[in-house]
């Protein structure tokens, strides 16, 4: 990242004074954020699937023990 202070991008002609490299850096940073968010979502989905499997196994075990008791 550049140490130069960035000005927010605005619609219209105001964008013309934003340096190209700053806009490119912003795009790269946003792409990195999106990539990290996608990885986080993927990780949460995997954790969720694992939790569902564990819950199903736990419920099956409880059901088997209830049948044994009754």
Secondary structure, DSSP 8 states (H G I E B T S, - for coil): --SS------SGGGGGGS-HHHHHHHHHHHHHHHHHHHHHHHHHHHHHHHHHHHHHHHHHHHHHHHHHH-
